[in-house]
């Protein structure tokens, strides 16, 4: 392959008050041809930190995840885009694999497997049911991915060929159990706002059913039992998420 044929990579990070995580994340993205950072309602030192890595900074205030993501995607100028959250890290092995794969990959997108950590504890099994992922699309060709309009866990539209990477993204998903519970509160509030906006919050009976079905799917189907108490906790959070979202949409006025 001639040097002029080399495919290039944009690394995109969306951050809201992530001064504790941002530098460590951006340090792992120096292999990319460019770094783009979207600063969403940041009131901490995130902008100063990001400016040490890139001059492609987009500042603003977004309520919906899709427009926030696309504010950054629209600025990315390379052939491929890698989306990374501030609490995620790209290992050297994953970086090498990404740059190798995009050179010959057809138009499309890659699923990236995840290693999720709660504090220092690697928890590999049980994620799902809108409560964490074991793999997701983070690497895609320009134009191959578009985000939906939901506040939390937005849907995506994917085009082109689906492919897989082998090396894992490192994700520090929660600092501890208290952090996980706070995340459940944030996510269910955002989901309740989506339900109100859609005008269809569902039914109490259906969400009671989902409490048990999601727990079973995460704990048994996704082998959360292999993680001991952590697997039980993740399955419980996955089951509670839709029920709490419904109850907030039903009983609260929203914000």
WOGILIN-V69820 format. One record per backbone hydrogen bond with DSSP energy under -0.5 kcal/mol. CO is the residue of the C=O (numbers start at 1). NH is the residue of the N-H. If there is no record, write none. Layout:
CO/NH  CO/NH
This chain:
2/5  3/6  8/80  9/33  9/34  10/12  10/82  11/36  12/84  13/38  14/86  15/40  18/21  18/22  21/25  22/26  23/27  24/28  25/28  26/29  27/30  29/32  34/11  35/56  36/13  37/39  37/58  38/15  38/40  39/41  39/60  45/49  46/50  47/51  48/52  49/52  50/53  50/54  55/57  56/37  57/59  58/39  60/41  64/68  65/69  66/70  67/71  68/72  69/72  69/73  70/74  72/75  72/76  73/76  79/142  80/10  81/83  81/140  82/12  82/84  85/88  87/172  89/91  89/170  91/95  92/96  93/97  94/98  95/99  96/100  97/101  98/102  100/103  100/104  101/104  101/105  107/161  108/141  109/163  110/138  110/139  111/113  111/165  112/136  113/169  114/116  115/171  116/123  117/119  117/173  117/174  118/121  120/122  121/118  122/124  123/116  128/131  131/128  132/131  134/114  136/112  136/138  138/83  139/110  140/81  141/144  144/159  146/157  150/65  155/148  156/158  157/146  161/109  163/111  169/115  169/171  170/89  171/117  171/173  174/119  176/180  177/181  178/182  179/183  180/184  181/185  182/186  183/187  184/188  185/189  186/190  187/191  188/192  189/193  190/194  191/195  192/196  193/197  194/198  195/199  195/200  196/199  203/207  204/208  205/209  206/210  207/211  208/212  209/213  210/214  211/215  212/216  213/217  214/218  215/219  216/220  216/221  217/222  218/224  219/225  220/223  222/126  223/226  224/227  225/228  227/230  228/232  229/233  230/234  231/235  232/236  233/237  234/238  235/239  236/240  237/241  238/242  239/243  240/244  241/245  242/246  243/247  244/248  245/249  246/250  247/251  248/252
